[in-house]
Amino acid sequence: MPASCEQEITLTGDLHARPAGALAVAAGRFAAIISVTAGDRTADAKSVLSVMGLGATSGQHVTVSAAGPDAQEAVAALVAILSEATKVGG
Amino acid sequence: MTTASVGIVLVSHSAELAEGTANLAAQVSGGTVTIVAAGGTDDGDLGTSAAKVEDALRQADQGAGVVVLPDLGSAVLTVRAVLEDYGTAGSILLADAPFVEGAVAATVIAAAGGDLKAVAAAAEEARHARKL
């Protein structure tokens, strides 16, 4: 029985290459299907190029959604990375 | 992850391009993956070097295989010539991918623990990623 989970976060910095990389590396370690939505665009969280292509900027609301056995842990981990990693540029 | 990650070899006609792309991919992926640049000729000119490619393959192989990205089609000739003589060709995949995007995407998947096929697929799928 797959679980699903979703959480919104407001970015405190732009989603540049390094935070996008940290997000995708972390996402790749989960079995769940994970997506990141910013505005009207949605990216596969495991694809760093897709996440960078969101062009998400400081102050924007971003939603992390996951479906799968470890969905809750995945969303918690990625939201933590987004809140930390977007504090610094890159 | 306790197991070794897939290594990445970047083969470019330009030493600076290979080094710069390796630095970028390392920064984006967190620095845990072995990325080896093989750029330029043995004399430091623009071109490719079979000796540099062979050295890079040996350095990059941590036991989980190596994905090789060429910058332009003619680098493929050099890589193929090296692979013909290289012992463990089964653990090396040559990826048909855009150089910068492919290197970044492949390295991120390697850092996340992806296997050889997954890392090569990430590089090749980079062709379809939109920037705008």
Backbone of each chain as ProteinMPNN parsed JSONL, in Angstrom:
{"seq_chain_A": "MPASCEQEITLTGDLHARPAGALAVAAGRFAAIISVTAGDRTADAKSVLSVMGLGATSGQHVTVSAAGPDAQEAVAALVAILSEATKVGG", "coords_chain_A": {"N_chain_A": [[0.842, -1.199, 0.0], [1.029, 1.869, -1.148], [2.157, 4.948, 0.218], [1.283, 8.421, 0.203], [2.439, 11.79, 0.14], [2.733, 15.268, 0.881], [4.147, 18.521, 0.883], [4.433, 22.024, 1.444], [6.786, 24.657, 0.84], [8.352, 27.799, 1.395], [10.704, 29.289, -0.584], [13.882, 30.481, 0.483], [15.897, 31.379, -0.958], [17.256, 31.49, -4.318], [16.744, 28.664, -6.477], [19.416, 27.387, -7.301], [22.193, 25.787, -9.092], [23.742, 24.177, -7.258], [22.06, 23.725, -4.877], [19.991, 22.451, -6.277], [21.299, 20.187, -7.158], [21.944, 18.95, -4.703], [19.382, 18.376, -3.831], [18.481, 16.557, -5.831], [20.324, 14.456, -5.58], [19.712, 13.539, -3.01], [17.019, 12.846, -3.406], [17.259, 10.735, -5.166], [17.934, 8.616, -3.587], [15.686, 7.586, -2.48], [12.886, 5.342, -2.765], [10.421, 6.21, -3.507], [8.297, 7.935, -5.872], [9.009, 11.178, -6.681], [8.108, 14.57, -6.831], [8.679, 18.032, -7.654], [7.057, 21.035, -7.43], [6.771, 24.234, -8.795], [5.09, 27.135, -9.102], [3.497, 26.91, -12.195], [4.911, 24.77, -13.051], [6.257, 21.482, -12.989], [8.714, 19.297, -11.719], [10.638, 16.275, -11.987], [11.986, 15.173, -9.08], [14.267, 13.655, -8.942], [15.723, 14.225, -11.138], [18.241, 16.282, -11.86], [18.558, 18.196, -13.845], [15.983, 18.713, -14.609], [14.987, 19.799, -12.23], [16.57, 22.115, -12.043], [15.608, 23.372, -14.259], [13.192, 24.36, -13.441], [13.481, 26.936, -12.582], [13.09, 28.163, -10.116], [12.614, 30.698, -7.71], [13.733, 32.865, -4.999], [11.421, 33.327, -2.371], [9.372, 32.153, -3.661], [6.645, 29.813, -3.605], [7.036, 26.403, -3.13], [6.154, 23.095, -3.848], [6.65, 19.918, -2.538], [6.063, 16.682, -3.509], [5.353, 13.263, -2.905], [5.077, 9.783, -3.704], [4.848, 6.517, -2.615], [6.517, 3.835, -0.796], [8.34, 5.058, 0.981], [7.52, 7.681, 1.127], [6.895, 9.692, 3.027], [9.289, 10.094, 4.489], [10.886, 10.896, 2.396], [9.752, 13.347, 1.559], [10.108, 14.867, 3.88], [12.913, 14.911, 4.03], [13.629, 16.228, 1.658], [12.361, 18.703, 1.88], [13.75, 19.713, 4.036], [16.274, 19.968, 2.876], [15.736, 21.861, 0.893], [15.094, 24.071, 2.481], [17.48, 24.575, 3.783], [19.527, 24.564, 1.775], [18.894, 26.547, -0.064], [19.554, 28.833, 1.17], [22.11, 29.649, 0.678], [23.813, 30.845, -2.222], [24.468, 29.606, -5.559]], "CA_chain_A": [[0.0, 0.0, 0.0], [1.92, 3.019, -1.206], [1.725, 6.165, 0.891], [1.644, 9.642, -0.51], [2.718, 12.858, 1.084], [2.969, 16.531, 0.173], [4.413, 19.644, 1.794], [4.823, 23.248, 0.748], [7.819, 25.452, 1.502], [8.675, 29.044, 0.707], [12.16, 29.343, -0.766], [14.557, 31.658, 1.04], [16.927, 31.746, -1.93], [16.973, 30.902, -5.629], [17.097, 27.242, -6.607], [20.555, 27.339, -8.225], [22.715, 24.465, -9.456], [24.166, 23.344, -6.121], [20.913, 23.181, -4.147], [19.258, 21.502, -7.139], [22.081, 18.945, -7.121], [21.764, 18.325, -3.386], [18.013, 17.863, -3.825], [18.367, 15.392, -6.713], [21.109, 13.354, -4.99], [18.917, 13.005, -1.895], [15.799, 12.233, -3.943], [17.63, 9.476, -5.821], [18.138, 7.546, -2.6], [14.381, 7.086, -2.052], [12.153, 4.533, -3.739], [9.2, 6.934, -3.89], [8.288, 8.878, -7.0], [8.988, 12.478, -6.0], [8.098, 15.713, -7.742], [8.771, 19.37, -7.077], [6.241, 21.947, -8.236], [6.938, 25.671, -8.539], [4.187, 27.793, -10.044], [2.772, 25.96, -13.048], [5.851, 23.781, -13.572], [6.568, 20.372, -12.097], [9.933, 18.578, -12.093], [11.014, 15.03, -11.322], [13.006, 15.585, -8.1], [15.492, 12.861, -9.126], [16.426, 14.738, -12.319], [18.81, 17.578, -11.505], [18.332, 19.144, -14.943], [14.572, 19.06, -14.522], [14.831, 20.694, -11.072], [17.168, 23.41, -12.401], [14.755, 23.962, -15.286], [12.039, 25.009, -12.811], [13.767, 28.358, -12.441], [12.414, 28.601, -8.888], [13.339, 31.823, -7.113], [13.499, 33.226, -3.6], [10.085, 33.818, -2.07], [8.362, 31.357, -4.367], [6.144, 28.629, -2.904], [7.388, 25.177, -3.835], [5.522, 21.927, -3.228], [7.3, 18.621, -2.719], [5.077, 15.604, -3.408], [5.942, 11.942, -3.091], [4.207, 8.621, -3.609], [5.646, 5.299, -2.505], [6.647, 3.329, 0.58], [9.1, 5.967, 1.846], [7.112, 9.025, 0.708], [6.968, 10.66, 4.13], [10.704, 10.383, 4.761], [11.41, 11.608, 1.236], [9.292, 14.741, 1.585], [10.765, 15.523, 5.012], [14.327, 15.117, 3.699], [13.781, 17.224, 0.585], [11.977, 20.019, 2.397], [14.887, 20.153, 4.859], [17.346, 20.398, 1.959], [15.318, 23.113, 0.253], [15.14, 25.195, 3.418], [18.887, 24.837, 4.076], [20.41, 24.776, 0.626], [18.605, 27.761, -0.814], [20.05, 29.999, 1.913], [23.331, 30.094, 0.004], [23.694, 30.836, -3.677], [25.265, 28.551, -6.174]], "C_chain_A": [[0.879, 1.253, 0.0], [1.317, 4.233, -0.51], [2.013, 7.349, -0.007], [1.679, 10.79, 0.485], [3.039, 14.124, 0.303], [3.228, 17.63, 1.196], [4.873, 20.852, 0.988], [5.896, 23.982, 1.545], [8.01, 26.733, 0.694], [10.198, 29.157, 0.617], [12.735, 30.624, -0.168], [15.714, 32.096, 0.143], [16.565, 31.101, -3.26], [17.444, 29.45, -5.675], [18.173, 27.106, -7.695], [21.07, 25.91, -8.385], [23.049, 23.603, -8.242], [23.004, 22.853, -5.266], [20.09, 22.199, -4.975], [19.972, 20.148, -7.141], [21.886, 18.213, -5.812], [20.384, 17.681, -3.293], [17.913, 16.564, -4.626], [19.149, 14.2, -6.169], [20.311, 12.711, -3.859], [17.688, 12.269, -2.412], [16.09, 10.854, -4.527], [17.816, 8.314, -4.866], [16.82, 6.979, -2.088], [13.723, 6.282, -3.164], [10.955, 5.29, -4.287], [9.4, 7.735, -5.174], [8.097, 10.263, -6.387], [8.978, 13.596, -7.037], [8.174, 17.019, -6.963], [7.996, 20.306, -8.003], [6.495, 23.387, -7.81], [6.104, 26.396, -9.576], [3.456, 26.755, -10.867], [3.701, 24.885, -13.62], [6.154, 22.716, -12.522], [7.785, 19.624, -12.622], [10.012, 17.258, -11.346], [12.177, 15.379, -10.386], [14.32, 14.826, -8.284], [16.294, 13.329, -10.337], [16.934, 16.154, -12.039], [18.535, 18.615, -12.593], [16.888, 19.629, -14.933], [14.333, 20.039, -13.373], [15.409, 22.078, -11.392], [16.288, 24.146, -13.408], [13.497, 24.616, -14.724], [12.239, 26.52, -12.737], [13.118, 28.941, -11.196], [13.261, 29.642, -8.163], [12.913, 32.084, -5.675], [12.095, 33.801, -3.414], [8.987, 33.014, -2.721], [7.926, 30.171, -3.502], [6.431, 27.404, -3.758], [6.737, 24.019, -3.099], [6.309, 20.671, -3.566], [6.247, 17.542, -2.511], [5.773, 14.276, -3.633], [4.886, 10.869, -2.966], [5.067, 7.375, -3.598], [5.851, 4.96, -1.048], [7.37, 4.291, 1.521], [8.76, 7.436, 1.544], [7.284, 10.068, 1.819], [8.399, 11.079, 4.417], [11.289, 11.214, 3.627], [11.026, 13.086, 1.282], [9.982, 15.496, 2.719], [12.22, 15.86, 4.66], [14.489, 16.229, 2.663], [13.379, 18.625, 1.033], [13.113, 20.583, 3.26], [16.017, 20.669, 3.968], [16.98, 21.727, 1.305], [15.424, 24.297, 1.207], [16.578, 25.556, 3.765], [19.642, 25.345, 2.851], [20.125, 26.068, -0.118], [18.992, 29.02, -0.039], [21.305, 30.565, 1.269], [23.135, 30.021, -1.499], [24.472, 29.688, -4.27], [24.708, 28.19, -7.504]], "O_chain_A": [[1.41, 1.643, 1.04], [0.124, 4.509, -0.634], [2.884, 7.286, -0.875], [1.03, 10.754, 1.53], [3.559, 14.056, -0.811], [2.599, 17.662, 2.254], [5.593, 20.729, -0.003], [5.912, 23.931, 2.775], [7.851, 26.745, -0.526], [10.889, 29.123, 1.635], [12.156, 31.703, -0.294], [16.419, 33.059, 0.444], [15.669, 30.259, -3.321], [18.404, 29.065, -5.007], [17.884, 26.762, -8.841], [20.472, 24.956, -7.886], [22.684, 22.428, -8.197], [22.955, 21.665, -4.947], [19.553, 21.228, -4.441], [19.331, 19.097, -7.128], [21.687, 16.998, -5.798], [20.231, 16.587, -2.749], [17.329, 15.587, -4.159], [18.697, 13.06, -6.28], [20.242, 11.486, -3.761], [17.351, 11.194, -1.916], [15.287, 9.929, -4.405], [17.853, 7.158, -5.287], [16.82, 5.998, -1.343], [13.971, 6.512, -4.347], [10.521, 5.039, -5.411], [10.509, 8.15, -5.509], [7.133, 10.493, -5.657], [9.744, 13.57, -8.0], [7.793, 17.101, -5.796], [8.25, 20.358, -9.206], [6.443, 23.719, -6.625], [6.362, 26.297, -10.775], [2.862, 25.826, -10.32], [3.332, 24.173, -14.554], [6.289, 23.009, -11.334], [7.885, 19.348, -13.817], [9.523, 17.132, -10.224], [13.229, 15.827, -10.841], [15.37, 15.29, -7.839], [17.421, 12.88, -10.542], [16.153, 17.104, -11.988], [18.305, 19.785, -12.29], [16.606, 20.794, -15.211], [13.571, 20.994, -13.517], [14.806, 23.096, -11.051], [16.227, 25.376, -13.417], [12.807, 25.345, -15.437], [11.279, 27.286, -12.821], [12.648, 30.079, -11.211], [14.474, 29.483, -8.022], [11.885, 31.595, -5.206], [11.643, 34.642, -4.19], [7.812, 33.163, -2.386], [8.728, 29.599, -2.764], [6.116, 27.368, -4.947], [6.765, 23.963, -1.87], [6.596, 20.396, -4.731], [5.608, 17.49, -1.459], [6.681, 14.176, -4.46], [3.919, 11.017, -2.22], [5.918, 7.192, -4.468], [5.418, 5.698, -0.163], [7.065, 4.346, 2.712], [9.606, 8.318, 1.689], [7.758, 11.179, 1.578], [8.692, 12.264, 4.571], [12.087, 12.123, 3.859], [11.863, 13.963, 1.073], [10.395, 16.641, 2.537], [12.699, 16.955, 4.955], [15.38, 17.07, 2.78], [13.982, 19.614, 0.617], [13.398, 21.78, 3.218], [16.64, 21.686, 4.272], [17.823, 22.615, 1.179], [15.797, 25.397, 0.799], [16.872, 26.725, 4.017], [20.295, 26.388, 2.878], [21.025, 26.63, -0.742], [18.791, 30.137, -0.518], [21.551, 31.771, 1.296], [22.355, 29.201, -1.983], [25.066, 28.888, -3.547], [25.246, 27.313, -8.181]]}, "seq_chain_B": "MTTASVGIVLVSHSAELAEGTANLAAQVSGGTVTIVAAGGTDDGDLGTSAAKVEDALRQADQGAGVVVLPDLGSAVLTVRAVLEDYGTAGSILLADAPFVEGAVAATVIAAAGGDLKAVAAAAEEARHARKL", "coords_chain_B": {"N_chain_B": [[25.589, 5.08, 1.653], [27.681, 2.379, 1.153], [28.804, 1.027, -0.873], [30.847, 1.308, -3.843], [30.667, 4.156, -6.021], [29.57, 4.696, -9.424], [32.047, 5.627, -11.771], [33.03, 8.609, -13.611], [34.113, 9.607, -16.792], [35.312, 12.317, -18.587], [35.703, 13.191, -21.802], [37.249, 15.468, -23.714], [38.011, 17.71, -26.471], [39.295, 19.846, -25.516], [41.372, 20.633, -22.84], [40.74, 22.456, -20.845], [37.987, 22.645, -21.042], [37.192, 20.037, -20.349], [38.195, 19.874, -17.705], [36.853, 22.025, -16.474], [34.186, 21.263, -16.759], [34.203, 18.928, -15.266], [34.728, 20.014, -12.725], [32.402, 21.532, -12.329], [30.394, 19.522, -12.376], [31.177, 18.065, -10.149], [30.803, 19.926, -8.093], [28.018, 20.335, -8.204], [27.062, 17.819, -7.595], [27.979, 17.232, -5.105], [30.506, 16.247, -4.63], [31.231, 13.541, -4.171], [31.658, 11.65, -6.085], [33.89, 9.987, -8.345], [35.293, 11.816, -10.795], [36.881, 12.081, -13.799], [38.873, 14.074, -15.829], [39.697, 14.027, -19.243], [41.213, 15.707, -21.331], [42.281, 17.364, -24.32], [45.373, 17.04, -26.293], [48.373, 14.959, -25.942], [50.375, 16.82, -26.052], [49.191, 19.059, -25.103], [47.658, 20.479, -26.831], [44.63, 21.33, -28.705], [42.496, 18.603, -29.036], [42.269, 14.997, -28.876], [43.488, 12.384, -26.682], [44.62, 9.142, -26.656], [46.152, 7.978, -24.657], [45.608, 9.624, -22.447], [42.893, 9.121, -22.159], [42.893, 6.407, -21.515], [44.318, 6.375, -19.079], [42.525, 7.884, -17.578], [40.278, 6.212, -17.498], [41.218, 4.131, -15.898], [41.687, 5.482, -13.482], [39.116, 6.331, -12.859], [37.613, 4.081, -12.387], [36.077, 2.641, -9.811], [35.187, 0.225, -9.136], [32.519, -0.067, -9.688], [32.077, 0.362, -12.292], [32.298, 2.509, -15.26], [31.168, 5.494, -16.768], [31.528, 7.037, -19.846], [31.812, 10.207, -21.294], [31.894, 11.785, -24.351], [32.906, 14.898, -25.877], [32.512, 15.818, -28.518], [31.712, 14.293, -31.687], [34.111, 13.277, -32.85], [35.746, 12.644, -30.732], [34.789, 10.264, -29.961], [35.949, 8.363, -31.605], [38.547, 8.12, -30.585], [37.974, 7.187, -27.996], [36.714, 4.749, -28.571], [38.809, 3.354, -29.789], [40.546, 3.056, -27.641], [38.955, 1.499, -25.936], [38.808, -0.883, -27.319], [41.179, -2.144, -26.736], [41.111, -2.254, -24.06], [40.808, -3.992, -20.99], [38.413, -4.561, -19.353], [35.96, -4.037, -20.801], [33.232, -4.434, -20.595], [32.348, -3.187, -18.314], [32.278, -0.58, -18.892], [30.569, 2.152, -20.19], [29.788, 4.019, -23.032], [28.416, 7.12, -23.376], [25.891, 8.705, -25.276], [25.467, 11.836, -25.3], [24.606, 15.266, -24.407], [27.374, 17.31, -23.512], [27.917, 18.966, -21.116], [25.423, 19.035, -19.695], [24.904, 16.295, -19.635], [27.095, 15.343, -18.165], [26.63, 16.524, -15.653], [24.068, 15.497, -14.979], [24.559, 12.714, -15.017], [26.488, 12.458, -13.011], [25.129, 13.242, -10.723], [23.235, 11.184, -10.492], [24.972, 9.052, -10.119], [26.045, 9.824, -7.661], [23.835, 9.472, -6.089], [23.769, 6.789, -5.874], [23.149, 5.287, -8.093], [23.228, 2.613, -10.553], [25.475, 1.353, -13.175], [24.025, 1.318, -15.642], [21.899, 3.035, -15.048], [23.2, 5.444, -14.601], [24.352, 5.961, -17.097], [22.006, 6.165, -18.571], [20.865, 8.445, -17.437], [22.628, 10.38, -18.336], [22.151, 10.26, -21.107], [19.454, 10.909, -21.247], [19.571, 13.558, -20.691], [19.616, 14.98, -22.964], [17.01, 15.661, -23.507], [16.226, 17.511, -21.66], [14.847, 20.602, -20.808], [15.884, 24.015, -20.708], [14.608, 26.395, -20.548]], "CA_chain_B": [[26.118, 4.141, 0.639], [29.026, 1.862, 1.409], [29.353, 0.517, -2.13], [31.491, 2.317, -4.685], [29.796, 4.733, -7.037], [30.022, 4.646, -10.815], [32.957, 6.719, -12.106], [32.711, 9.372, -14.825], [35.26, 10.131, -17.554], [34.911, 13.367, -19.528], [36.694, 13.281, -22.876], [37.026, 16.672, -24.512], [39.121, 18.201, -27.281], [39.916, 20.937, -24.765], [41.673, 20.288, -21.449], [40.019, 23.375, -19.963], [36.562, 22.272, -21.068], [37.036, 18.8, -19.564], [38.426, 20.196, -16.287], [35.78, 22.897, -15.996], [32.951, 20.475, -16.66], [34.392, 18.031, -14.113], [34.553, 20.824, -11.51], [30.986, 21.877, -12.2], [29.641, 18.318, -12.018], [31.547, 17.715, -8.775], [30.145, 20.894, -7.199], [26.571, 20.131, -8.189], [26.716, 16.501, -7.053], [28.433, 17.112, -3.719], [31.922, 15.864, -4.539], [31.491, 12.171, -3.716], [31.862, 10.762, -7.24], [35.169, 10.172, -9.023], [35.122, 12.349, -12.148], [38.229, 12.3, -14.321], [38.906, 14.819, -17.088], [40.706, 13.611, -20.219], [41.053, 16.711, -22.376], [43.457, 17.823, -25.067], [46.352, 16.039, -26.743], [49.505, 14.777, -25.026], [51.183, 18.047, -26.086], [48.426, 20.172, -24.551], [46.895, 21.158, -27.883], [43.242, 20.893, -28.858], [42.415, 17.271, -29.638], [42.089, 13.966, -27.853], [44.658, 11.55, -26.45], [44.294, 7.783, -26.215], [46.843, 7.727, -23.38], [44.862, 10.311, -21.385], [41.616, 8.428, -21.96], [43.161, 5.139, -20.825], [44.635, 6.72, -17.68], [41.294, 8.358, -16.931], [39.427, 5.044, -17.242], [41.772, 3.412, -14.74], [41.459, 6.297, -12.272], [37.685, 6.509, -12.559], [36.961, 2.812, -12.051], [36.121, 2.348, -8.373], [34.607, -1.095, -8.953], [31.113, -0.093, -10.11], [32.021, 0.687, -13.713], [32.602, 3.883, -15.66], [30.451, 6.072, -17.901], [32.395, 7.957, -20.579], [31.104, 11.195, -22.118], [32.711, 12.522, -25.31], [32.326, 16.224, -26.138], [32.123, 15.882, -29.93], [31.76, 12.967, -32.296], [35.429, 12.728, -33.155], [36.327, 12.08, -29.507], [34.3, 8.888, -29.88], [36.935, 7.5, -32.277], [39.624, 7.87, -29.629], [37.469, 6.347, -26.906], [36.474, 3.384, -29.082], [40.114, 2.722, -30.01], [41.061, 2.666, -26.319], [38.12, 0.425, -25.384], [39.125, -2.145, -28.006], [42.321, -2.774, -26.08], [40.953, -2.185, -22.61], [40.404, -5.311, -20.514], [37.084, -4.758, -18.788], [35.083, -3.168, -21.586], [31.84, -4.642, -20.173], [31.993, -2.306, -17.204], [32.406, 0.8, -19.358], [29.548, 2.535, -21.165], [29.991, 5.288, -23.721], [27.094, 7.744, -23.408], [25.617, 9.655, -26.358], [24.784, 12.834, -24.467], [25.198, 16.607, -24.374], [28.535, 17.167, -22.627], [27.781, 19.588, -19.785], [24.203, 18.539, -19.039], [25.077, 14.859, -19.426], [28.049, 15.145, -17.066], [25.973, 16.899, -14.396], [22.986, 14.539, -14.688], [25.15, 11.402, -14.728], [27.207, 12.499, -11.741], [24.126, 13.298, -9.657], [22.677, 9.836, -10.325], [26.047, 8.244, -9.516], [26.144, 10.215, -6.249], [22.665, 8.918, -5.395], [23.919, 5.345, -5.789], [22.666, 4.627, -9.311], [24.176, 1.661, -11.158], [26.089, 1.77, -14.433], [23.002, 1.596, -16.662], [21.115, 4.209, -14.625], [24.044, 6.631, -14.771], [24.44, 6.21, -18.541], [20.676, 6.604, -19.023], [20.691, 9.839, -16.99], [23.398, 11.212, -19.26], [21.512, 10.294, -22.424], [18.173, 11.614, -21.116], [19.858, 14.995, -20.571], [19.302, 15.547, -24.283], [15.615, 16.117, -23.578], [15.931, 18.473, -20.588], [14.706, 21.984, -21.278], [16.427, 25.017, -19.78], [13.694, 27.541, -20.483]], "C_chain_B": [[27.524, 3.677, 0.996], [29.648, 1.339, 0.119], [29.928, 1.661, -2.964], [30.49, 2.887, -5.672], [30.433, 4.589, -8.419], [30.935, 5.852, -11.071], [32.577, 7.373, -13.43], [34.01, 9.813, -15.491], [34.739, 11.12, -18.595], [36.022, 13.542, -20.563], [36.36, 14.481, -23.755], [38.235, 16.977, -25.369], [39.904, 19.282, -26.552], [40.138, 20.51, -23.32], [40.867, 21.161, -20.491], [38.535, 23.021, -19.894], [36.322, 21.03, -20.214], [37.175, 19.093, -18.074], [37.276, 21.025, -15.715], [34.482, 22.142, -15.816], [33.032, 19.509, -15.472], [34.192, 18.794, -12.807], [33.09, 21.138, -11.26], [30.171, 20.675, -11.734], [29.936, 17.911, -10.579], [30.845, 18.634, -7.781], [28.662, 20.597, -7.075], [26.204, 18.829, -7.474], [27.255, 16.274, -5.651], [29.823, 16.525, -3.54], [32.217, 14.438, -4.119], [31.827, 11.207, -4.854], [33.228, 11.045, -7.868], [34.91, 10.586, -10.469], [36.515, 12.656, -12.663], [38.147, 12.973, -15.692], [40.028, 14.28, -17.97], [40.557, 14.548, -21.415], [42.362, 17.083, -23.028], [44.382, 16.688, -25.468], [47.467, 15.904, -25.704], [50.379, 16.025, -24.968], [50.443, 19.255, -25.524], [47.673, 20.967, -25.604], [45.437, 20.699, -27.848], [43.221, 19.56, -29.59], [42.222, 16.257, -28.531], [43.305, 13.046, -27.81], [44.24, 10.187, -25.937], [44.932, 7.494, -24.857], [46.095, 8.386, -22.225], [43.543, 9.607, -21.091], [41.838, 7.138, -21.17], [43.485, 5.39, -19.35], [43.369, 7.099, -16.92], [40.377, 7.185, -16.581], [39.911, 4.299, -16.001], [41.507, 4.169, -13.445], [39.996, 6.311, -11.859], [37.028, 5.231, -12.064], [37.153, 2.469, -10.584], [35.487, 0.981, -8.084], [33.165, -1.207, -9.406], [30.957, 0.261, -11.586], [32.217, 2.172, -13.969], [31.697, 4.282, -16.825], [31.347, 7.131, -18.531], [31.537, 8.897, -21.413], [32.086, 11.896, -23.039], [32.075, 13.876, -25.609], [31.787, 16.339, -27.56], [32.353, 14.5, -30.543], [33.158, 12.411, -32.507], [36.165, 12.212, -31.919], [35.923, 10.615, -29.349], [35.311, 7.924, -30.516], [38.058, 7.128, -31.32], [39.171, 6.924, -28.53], [37.291, 4.906, -27.39], [37.789, 2.642, -29.282], [40.701, 2.243, -28.685], [40.279, 1.463, -25.786], [38.392, -0.919, -26.052], [40.235, -2.898, -27.304], [42.159, -2.892, -24.575], [40.322, -3.472, -22.103], [38.957, -5.471, -20.129], [36.049, -3.881, -19.483], [33.617, -3.287, -21.162], [31.401, -3.712, -19.068], [32.133, -0.84, -17.579], [31.329, 1.083, -20.396], [29.88, 3.912, -21.728], [28.608, 5.917, -23.906], [27.004, 8.764, -24.533], [24.793, 10.785, -25.754], [25.388, 14.208, -24.672], [26.232, 16.662, -23.25], [28.299, 17.712, -21.217], [26.576, 19.009, -19.042], [24.329, 17.05, -18.71], [26.002, 14.579, -18.253], [27.388, 15.437, -15.723], [24.916, 15.857, -14.023], [23.547, 13.177, -14.3], [25.798, 11.389, -13.352], [26.241, 12.531, -10.565], [23.534, 11.902, -9.415], [23.724, 8.895, -9.719], [26.159, 8.55, -8.025], [24.986, 9.648, -5.437], [22.711, 7.388, -5.325], [23.417, 4.581, -7.001], [23.702, 3.673, -9.899], [24.606, 2.153, -12.541], [25.057, 2.16, -15.493], [22.204, 2.852, -16.328], [21.902, 5.496, -14.85], [24.164, 6.983, -16.262], [23.106, 6.727, -19.083], [20.426, 8.057, -18.638], [21.432, 10.782, -17.924], [22.655, 11.356, -20.586], [20.17, 11.028, -22.375], [18.369, 13.127, -21.012], [19.576, 15.722, -21.88], [17.913, 16.187, -24.325], [15.279, 17.185, -22.529], [15.898, 19.889, -21.137], [15.256, 22.942, -20.227], [15.463, 26.177, -19.569], [12.253, 27.08, -20.243]], "O_chain_B": [[28.442, 4.486, 1.125], [30.869, 1.218, 0.019], [29.544, 2.82, -2.809], [29.574, 2.192, -6.111], [31.639, 4.392, -8.561], [30.632, 6.965, -10.64], [31.895, 6.774, -14.261], [34.905, 10.335, -14.826], [33.845, 10.803, -19.379], [37.127, 13.98, -20.244], [35.339, 14.509, -24.441], [39.35, 16.566, -25.052], [41.035, 19.598, -26.92], [39.203, 20.074, -22.649], [40.375, 20.689, -19.467], [37.913, 23.088, -18.834], [35.361, 20.976, -19.445], [36.373, 18.62, -17.269], [36.789, 20.759, -14.616], [33.761, 22.351, -14.841], [32.047, 19.302, -14.763], [33.558, 18.284, -11.883], [32.598, 21.027, -10.138], [29.359, 20.784, -10.816], [29.039, 17.46, -9.867], [30.351, 18.179, -6.749], [28.109, 20.605, -5.975], [25.161, 18.746, -6.824], [27.011, 15.22, -5.064], [30.271, 16.328, -2.411], [33.35, 14.14, -3.742], [32.235, 10.072, -4.606], [33.671, 12.193, -7.919], [34.379, 9.811, -11.264], [37.256, 13.411, -12.034], [37.447, 12.506, -16.591], [41.158, 14.097, -17.516], [39.867, 14.232, -22.385], [43.412, 17.116, -22.386], [44.212, 15.541, -25.053], [47.502, 16.638, -24.716], [51.047, 16.272, -23.964], [50.997, 20.353, -25.471], [47.11, 22.019, -25.301], [45.06, 19.815, -27.079], [43.851, 19.406, -30.637], [42.033, 16.625, -27.372], [44.056, 12.945, -28.781], [43.58, 10.083, -24.903], [44.324, 6.843, -24.008], [45.956, 7.797, -21.153], [43.122, 9.504, -19.939], [41.067, 6.816, -20.266], [42.978, 4.688, -18.474], [43.167, 6.692, -15.775], [39.774, 7.159, -15.508], [39.112, 3.888, -15.16], [41.146, 3.57, -12.432], [39.672, 6.303, -10.671], [35.997, 5.284, -11.392], [38.235, 2.062, -10.161], [35.276, 0.624, -6.925], [32.631, -2.312, -9.503], [29.841, 0.439, -12.073], [32.293, 2.981, -13.044], [31.488, 3.502, -17.754], [31.862, 8.013, -17.843], [30.65, 8.459, -22.146], [33.021, 12.54, -22.563], [30.851, 14.002, -25.6], [30.713, 16.903, -27.772], [33.077, 13.665, -30.0], [33.376, 11.209, -32.36], [37.106, 11.428, -32.043], [36.612, 9.832, -28.695], [35.507, 6.811, -30.029], [38.472, 5.971, -31.25], [39.88, 5.983, -28.172], [37.673, 3.961, -26.7], [37.888, 1.451, -28.986], [41.282, 1.16, -28.611], [40.866, 0.523, -25.249], [38.228, -1.97, -25.432], [40.244, -4.129, -27.272], [42.957, -3.54, -23.899], [39.395, -3.991, -22.724], [38.321, -6.439, -20.545], [35.354, -3.09, -18.846], [32.843, -2.348, -21.348], [30.206, -3.47, -18.898], [32.111, 0.038, -16.716], [31.19, 0.343, -21.369], [30.207, 4.842, -20.99], [27.729, 5.314, -24.522], [27.907, 9.578, -24.726], [23.566, 10.706, -25.701], [26.549, 14.323, -25.065], [26.003, 16.128, -22.164], [28.467, 16.988, -20.235], [26.696, 18.552, -17.906], [23.913, 16.603, -17.641], [25.737, 13.692, -17.442], [27.565, 14.685, -14.764], [24.875, 15.391, -12.884], [23.062, 12.553, -13.355], [25.668, 10.414, -12.611], [26.5, 11.92, -9.528], [23.355, 11.49, -8.268], [23.392, 8.04, -8.898], [26.345, 7.641, -7.216], [25.129, 9.375, -4.245], [21.802, 6.763, -4.78], [23.274, 3.359, -6.948], [24.906, 3.893, -9.763], [24.174, 3.205, -13.013], [25.188, 3.189, -16.155], [21.872, 3.639, -17.215], [21.336, 6.516, -15.242], [24.086, 8.152, -16.639], [23.073, 7.609, -19.941], [19.845, 8.817, -19.414], [20.93, 11.853, -18.265], [22.545, 12.459, -21.121], [19.787, 11.69, -23.339], [17.427, 13.889, -21.224], [19.328, 16.928, -21.895], [17.672, 17.129, -25.08], [14.164, 17.705, -22.515], [16.812, 20.317, -21.843], [15.117, 22.719, -19.025], [15.5, 26.853, -18.542], [11.346, 27.908, -20.161]]}, "name": "protein", "num_of_chains": 2, "seq": "MPASCEQEITLTGDLHARPAGALAVAAGRFAAIISVTAGDRTADAKSVLSVMGLGATSGQHVTVSAAGPDAQEAVAALVAILSEATKVGGMTTASVGIVLVSHSAELAEGTANLAAQVSGGTVTIVAAGGTDDGDLGTSAAKVEDALRQADQGAGVVVLPDLGSAVLTVRAVLEDYGTAGSILLADAPFVEGAVAATVIAAAGGDLKAVAAAAEEARHARKL"}
